[in-house]
Amino acid sequence: MATRGNGNPVTSGGAKIAFGLSGVISQYNLFKDKFVVDDPDDEAIKYAENSLIVPDAACGLSFYKPDNWWINLSVAQLLGGKVSFLNKENLENRQIRHYFAELGYQYTISNALRLEPSAMVKITETGIYQADIGLNALIKKMFYIGCYYRTNDAILPFFGIDARNVCFGYSYGIVISDIGNYTNGSHEIILIIKLNNTKSSLDSEVGSR
């Protein structure tokens, strides 16, 4: 949400600050005709809506020194919108805010290799927390490869290519928690097309995992 390439200088040492705000619209669908239930008159099914549209927002703040270190703070599901397929006389659910804090450092080994260790902590308003710890290697300012460990959940290897105007990335989540007995993991593909771009997105944007 915050970008590392367009921030405003805030210290004589070259540190900068940037802020980002995003709007999100999510659609949720409930396919009641595919449910197999013991009681078709169950109110949880009988009075459920088929589709919901929920607006949301997120914001982030980045404090960083280019090509050196960064600290990111962000909040997701900022509006706490209702996500309930039932009328509120039966049941009402809300999105809960997620808070993220990330810090990282860039080690320039040579003109062809840069290493970026980082750690991120996520906390929800229900008190659940999780941490991602990992390492990203940038090769010739174009190819990147790395792996992250998500506490009590998954191992996340990834790779990608940043060709200035197009950025492609792929990651696979290897589940190591108990839920791994019921899933084969998850795939994530990222494709970014940059218009009027003058520098690599890996140098200008906060990466996502």
N, C-alpha and C positions, 0 to 999 in steps of 0.2 A: 504494500500500500504506500509506503514511503520510498522515494527513490534516492539512491546515493549519488547520482550524477548531477542533480539540479538543485542541491541545497544551498542555503545562504551561509557564508562564513560567520562563525560566532566566537572564534578565538584567534589569537595571533599565531598559534601553532598550526593553523590550517584546518581545524575541525569545523564541520558544517552541521546544519540541522535541516531536516526536511519533514514535511507533513503530508499525509494523504488521506482522502476520504472517498468512499465508494458507496454506491447504492446497488441493492440487489433485489430482484423479484424472483421468488421461488414458487413453483407450482407442484402441488402434491396430489396424487391420484390414489384412490382406493377402489380396487376392483372387487366389489362385493360378490359378483357373479362367479368368481373363482374360489370363494371361501367354501370350505367343508366344515359345517358346524353341527353340533348336536341339537341345538335349539334355534331354529330359524327366526323365532320371535324375540331372540335376545336383543335388548335395547342397544347394545354396543354395535350391532349390525343393522338392526331395523331402522334406526333413526340417524344413521351415519350419512354424511354428505359424500358425494362421489369425487369431488374435486375442490381444492382450496388454492387460492393465490395469496401469498404472504409477502409483503414488502419488508425490506430489512436494510441495514446500513452497517458499515464497518469503518474504523479509522486507525491510523498508525502514525507513529513518530519515530524518526531515525536520527540518531546523533552519531557522527562518524568522521573519520579522517580518511580521505581517499587513498586507496592502495595501502591501507595500514590496519585499521580496526573499525568496528561498528557496534552500536547498541541499538536494538530495535524494540519498541513497545507498541502493542496493537490490541484492539478490542474487536471481536466478531460478534455477530448477532446482537448488535447494539440496541435495537428497538425492543427486543424481547417480545416479538409478535406471537399471537396465538396460533398454534398448529393443532387444531382439534377438529376431527371429523364428526363429532357429536355436538348436539346443542348443549349449552352450558348447564342445563338442568341435570344432565347425565354426567358429563365429564368435560373438563377444560384443561388443555395443556398449553404451555408457553415455551418458546425458545429461551434458553438461558445464555447469559453472556459468557464468552470465553476470553480470557486475558492471556496474552503471549508476551514473553520477555526473551530476547535473544541477544547473545554477544558472540563476537567472532574476531579472528585475527588473520591477516594475510601475510604469509611468509613467501618472499620472492627468492626462490632458489637460483634461478637464472632467467634469461630472457625467454626461455622456452618452457619454464615450469614455475607454477605458483601453487602453494598449498594453503588451504583455508580451513582450519579447524573451527568448529562452532558448537554452541550448545543453546538449546531453547527449552524453556519451561512453559507449560500451558496449565492454567488453573481455571476451573469453572466456578460459578456462583454456588454450586452444590458442594464445593469442597473437594472435588476430584482433581487430582493433578497428575501430570505426566511430563517426561523430559525426553528430548531428542539430543543425542550426542554423536558427532561424526566428523568426517573429513572429506573435503572436496579438493580434487586436483585439477587445475586448469593448465592445459598443454597447448603451447603456441598460441595462446589467447583465442583459441577456437574450439578445442575439444575439452570436455570435462567429464570426469568420472569420479565416483565416490561411494560412500556407504554411511548410513546412519543407523544407530540403535535407538529404538523407542522403548523405554522402560516397561517391562512386564507385558510387552505387546508384540513387537515385530522388529525384523532387520530389513533395512530398506536400501539395497544397492541401486545405483542409477548411473546413466551416462547420457551424453548429449553433444550437440554441435551448435555453435553460434557462428553463422556465416554473415554477420552484420545486418542484413536485411531480413533474414529468416533464422529463427532459433527453434530447434527441435530437441525434445528431451523425452526419456523413457525411464520409468522406475517400476520396480516390482516389490510388493510388500510380502515378505516371508513371515507368516504369523507364527509366533513361538509361544503364545499363551494357550490356555485350554481351548479357546475357540478354534484353534488350529485343527482340531479333530473334525471340524464341520465345514472347513473352507480350504480352498487351495491357494489362498492369498489374493492379492489385488494388483491390477495393472493400472498404471497412470501414464498417459501420453500427453505431452504439452507441445503445442505448435504456436509460435508467436511470429506474426508478420509485422515488421516495423516500417513505418512510413516516414520519409524525410529524416532518416536516421544518420547520425554523424559519428556514432561510436558504439562499440559492442554493448549489448544489453547486459552482459556479465559484468561490465565495468560500471554500469549506470543504474542497475536495478537490484533491489533486495531479492535474492533468490527464494524460491518456494520449494517445499518438499511435499 
